[in-house]
Amino acid sequence: MTTKIQLWILPLVAAWGLFSQSCTHYQAGDRSSVPFSSIQINPVKNQSQAPQITQVLNHDLRQAFLQSGKVIVESSGAGAQLNVTLTRYERENIATNSQDTGLARKYALTLVATCDLTNVGEDSAYFSNRTVSTTLDIFLDSGQTRAETNAIPLLSKKLADTIANEVLQTW
């Protein structure tokens, strides 16, 4: 009887040992690294028609990099410098009211930026004129102006996350 129990327990103990060992090497996030440990984010330039977005995007960019935990955000003396220029803001009608084809009900807002990432120590570019864009759908039930005004912070956060991902990924 003892031999049968020992034979049954042995595979269970072996499986538990393998399972517990596989979890010891887990690391949160991806393992990519960037060639700099700190970044300076210059104020965003707005050449688009996006209303009142630069202050929001400046804040969201800093937050996106801080939350990544991969680099330190510095106001000066950083290893890399990021310049972002908003180049295009588009509003596209993507749905209409079936009863009134002239009444737009749903729009897609697209915000496009170009980014330059510079190696400060060597005064060379990691990348330049990299185009980054994001799109957000809005409904005009509360009116176009109000819907767009409410969407600006969401569009900004989405673009900031996209830019941070572009900068922090392995290129």
Backbone hydrogen bonds, N-H to C=O, Kabsch-Sander energy under -0.5 kcal/mol:
donor,donor_aa,acceptor,acceptor_aa,energy
5,I,1,M,-1.7
6,Q,2,T,-2.4
7,L,3,T,-2.1
8,W,4,K,-1.5
9,I,5,I,-2.2
10,L,6,Q,-1.9
12,L,8,W,-0.8
13,V,9,I,-2.6
14,A,10,L,-2.2
15,A,11,P,-2.5
16,W,12,L,-2.2
17,G,13,V,-2.3
18,L,14,A,-2.1
19,F,15,A,-2.4
20,S,16,W,-2.5
21,Q,17,G,-1.6
22,S,18,L,-1.8
23,C,19,F,-1.0
24,T,21,Q,-0.8
25,H,22,S,-0.5
26,Y,23,C,-1.2
39,I,72,I,-2.8
40,Q,80,A,-2.6
41,I,39,I,-0.5
41,I,74,E,-0.6
42,N,40,Q,-0.7
42,N,82,L,-2.4
45,K,84,V,-2.3
47,Q,45,K,-0.7
47,Q,86,L,-2.6
53,I,50,A,-0.6
57,L,53,I,-2.9
58,N,54,T,-2.6
59,H,55,Q,-1.8
60,D,56,V,-2.6
61,L,57,L,-2.7
62,R,58,N,-1.7
63,Q,59,H,-2.3
64,A,60,D,-2.4
65,F,61,L,-2.0
66,L,62,R,-2.5
67,Q,63,Q,-2.7
68,S,64,A,-1.0
69,G,65,F,-1.0
69,G,66,L,-0.5
71,V,65,F,-0.6
72,I,37,S,-2.3
74,E,39,I,-2.8
74,E,72,I,-0.6
80,A,38,S,-1.2
81,Q,118,T,-2.1
82,L,40,Q,-3.1
83,N,116,D,-2.6
85,T,114,T,-2.4
86,L,45,K,-3.3
87,T,85,T,-0.5
87,T,112,V,-2.6
88,R,112,V,-1.6
90,E,110,T,-2.7
92,E,108,A,-2.3
94,I,92,E,-0.5
94,I,106,K,-2.7
95,A,106,K,-1.4
97,N,100,D,-0.7
97,N,103,L,-1.8
100,D,97,N,-0.7
103,L,100,D,-1.8
104,A,102,G,-0.8
105,R,95,A,-2.4
106,K,95,A,-1.7
107,Y,138,I,-2.6
108,A,92,E,-2.6
109,L,107,Y,-0.5
109,L,136,L,-3.4
110,T,90,E,-2.4
110,T,108,A,-0.5
111,L,134,T,-2.5
112,V,88,R,-2.9
113,A,132,V,-3.2
114,T,85,T,-2.5
115,C,130,R,-2.3
116,D,83,N,-2.4
117,L,127,F,-2.8
118,T,81,Q,-2.7
118,T,116,D,-0.5
119,N,124,S,-3.9
120,V,79,G,-1.5
120,V,118,T,-0.9
121,G,79,G,-0.6
123,D,119,N,-1.2
124,S,119,N,-1.3
126,Y,117,L,-2.9
127,F,117,L,-1.6
130,R,115,C,-2.4
131,T,129,N,-0.5
132,V,113,A,-3.0
134,T,111,L,-1.8
136,L,109,L,-2.6
138,I,107,Y,-2.9
140,L,105,R,-2.1
143,G,140,L,-1.3
147,A,143,G,-2.4
148,E,144,Q,-2.6
149,T,145,T,-2.3
150,N,146,R,-2.3
151,A,147,A,-1.3
152,I,148,E,-1.4
155,L,151,A,-2.8
156,S,152,I,-2.6
157,K,153,P,-2.2
158,K,154,L,-2.1
159,L,155,L,-2.2
160,A,156,S,-2.8
161,D,157,K,-2.4
162,T,158,K,-1.7
163,I,159,L,-2.6
164,A,160,A,-2.7
165,N,161,D,-2.2
166,E,162,T,-2.1
167,V,163,I,-2.5
168,L,164,A,-2.6
169,Q,165,N,-1.3
171,W,169,Q,-0.6
